[in-house]
Amino acid sequence: LCVAASAKESPQLGITVALGVLIHNIPEGIAISVPCIAARPDAPWLAFWLASVSGLAEPIGAVVALLVLNKTKLELENVLATVAGVMCMVALLELYPEAIRHQRSILKLKSQQQQEQLGQQQVQDKESSTTSFLSFIGSYRSIIWGTLVGMSIMIVTEWYLPS
């Protein structure tokens, strides 16, 4: 929807948004294929095809969006704001909580491995020790760095692509 609306408004804006979607599709494909490979290591082509099929949603959505946008009088800013709102809510309500749950399980596993290596029998719960801001940053730095790198990539594309 966003790519179609942007391209309809301006070719340069369409290229910028399409580049952002392209950059987004790389980790999305990885996120789809890695669990498939982990579940079925004997079928890497299955992971490839599932990741490829999931990427077809964007062009199909763009065609549908162009058909809808040609019949309605929606303004570009309304479409872009709606898409941005949806993306922000998905990130806040789905992606970040899942990343934090995953990181907590990794931290708990590392803590258990360290406890076993030291020969201690009682495993302490490390989740309660991440209450301070500095320990949060230390424990979740990959999440923070991922966010900063993604934002930086998009800022650079905004600066260097013609507008």
C-alpha positions in Angstrom: 0.0 0.0 0.0 2.7 2.4 1.0 4.9 1.7 -2.0 2.0 1.9 -4.4 0.8 5.2 -2.9 4.3 6.7 -2.9 5.1 5.7 -6.5 1.8 7.1 -7.6 2.6 10.4 -6.0 6.3 10.7 -7.1 8.8 8.3 -8.7 11.6 9.4 -6.3 9.4 8.8 -3.2 8.4 5.5 -4.6 12.0 4.5 -5.0 12.8 5.6 -1.5 9.9 3.6 0.0 10.6 0.6 -2.2 14.3 0.6 -1.0 13.1 0.7 2.6 10.8 -2.3 1.9 13.7 -4.1 0.1 15.9 -3.6 3.1 13.1 -4.8 5.4 12.6 -7.9 3.3 16.1 -9.2 3.9 15.7 -9.8 7.7 12.1 -10.9 7.1 13.3 -13.6 4.8 15.9 -14.6 7.3 13.3 -14.7 10.1 11.1 -17.0 8.1 13.8 -19.3 6.7 15.9 -19.8 9.9 13.1 -21.5 11.9 12.2 -23.6 8.9 15.8 -24.8 8.5 16.0 -25.5 12.3 12.8 -27.5 12.1 13.7 -29.3 8.9 17.4 -29.2 8.4 17.1 -31.8 5.6 14.9 -29.4 3.5 16.7 -26.1 2.9 14.8 -25.5 -0.3 11.5 -25.6 1.7 12.8 -22.6 3.7 13.9 -20.8 0.6 10.5 -21.3 -1.1 8.5 -20.3 2.1 10.6 -17.1 2.4 10.1 -16.4 -1.3 6.4 -16.9 -1.2 6.1 -14.6 1.8 7.8 -11.9 -0.2 5.1 -12.1 -2.8 2.7 -10.3 -0.4 4.2 -6.9 -1.2 3.8 -6.9 -5.0 0.3 -8.4 -4.7 -0.6 -5.8 -2.1 0.8 -3.0 -4.3 -1.4 -4.1 -7.2 -4.5 -4.2 -5.0 -3.5 -0.9 -3.5 -3.1 0.7 -6.9 -6.6 -0.5 -7.9 -8.1 0.8 -4.7 -6.2 4.1 -4.8 -7.3 4.8 -8.4 -10.9 4.5 -7.4 -10.7 6.5 -4.2 -9.6 10.0 -3.4 -7.3 9.1 -0.5 -4.5 11.6 0.0 -0.9 10.3 0.1 -0.3 11.7 3.6 -3.3 9.8 5.0 -2.1 6.5 3.4 1.5 7.0 4.6 0.4 7.9 8.1 -1.9 4.9 8.3 0.9 2.5 7.1 3.4 4.2 9.5 0.9 3.7 12.4 0.4 0.1 11.6 4.1 -0.6 11.3 4.9 1.2 14.6 2.2 -0.7 16.5 3.4 -4.0 15.1 6.9 -3.2 16.2 5.8 -2.1 19.7 3.2 -4.8 20.4 4.7 -7.8 18.6 8.4 -7.4 17.5 9.9 -5.8 20.7 8.1 -8.1 23.2 9.1 -11.2 21.2 12.7 -10.0 21.0 12.7 -9.4 24.8 11.2 -12.8 25.5 13.8 -14.4 23.2 16.6 -12.5 24.9 15.4 -13.4 28.4 15.4 -17.1 27.4 19.0 -16.8 26.1 20.1 -15.0 29.3 18.4 -17.6 31.5 20.1 -20.4 29.5 23.5 -18.7 29.8 23.0 -18.3 33.5 22.1 -21.9 33.9 25.2 -22.9 31.9 27.4 -20.7 34.1 25.9 -22.1 37.2 26.5 -25.7 36.0 30.1 -24.8 35.0 30.7 -23.5 38.5 29.2 -26.6 40.0 26.4 -24.8 41.9 23.1 -26.7 42.3 20.7 -23.8 42.8 19.9 -21.7 39.7 19.1 -18.1 40.4 16.5 -16.3 38.3 18.3 -13.6 36.3 15.1 -11.9 35.1 14.6 -10.0 38.3 18.2 -8.6 38.2 17.4 -6.6 35.0 15.5 -3.9 36.7 18.0 -1.1 36.5 18.4 0.8 33.2 22.1 0.0 32.9 21.5 -3.7 33.3 18.7 -3.5 30.8 21.1 -1.9 28.2 23.7 -4.5 28.9 21.4 -7.4 28.7 19.4 -6.2 25.6 22.1 -4.5 23.7 21.5 -6.5 20.6 17.9 -5.3 20.5 19.0 -1.7 21.0 21.7 -2.0 18.4 19.4 -3.6 15.9 16.9 -0.7 16.4 19.7 1.9 16.0 21.2 0.2 12.9 17.7 0.0 11.2 17.0 3.6 12.0 20.4 4.7 10.7 19.9 2.8 7.4 16.6 4.5 6.8 18.1 8.0 7.7 20.9 7.4 5.3 18.5 6.4 2.5 16.5 9.6 3.2 19.7 11.8 3.0 21.2 10.3 -0.1 18.3 9.4 -2.4 17.1 12.2 -4.6 13.9 13.8 -3.4 
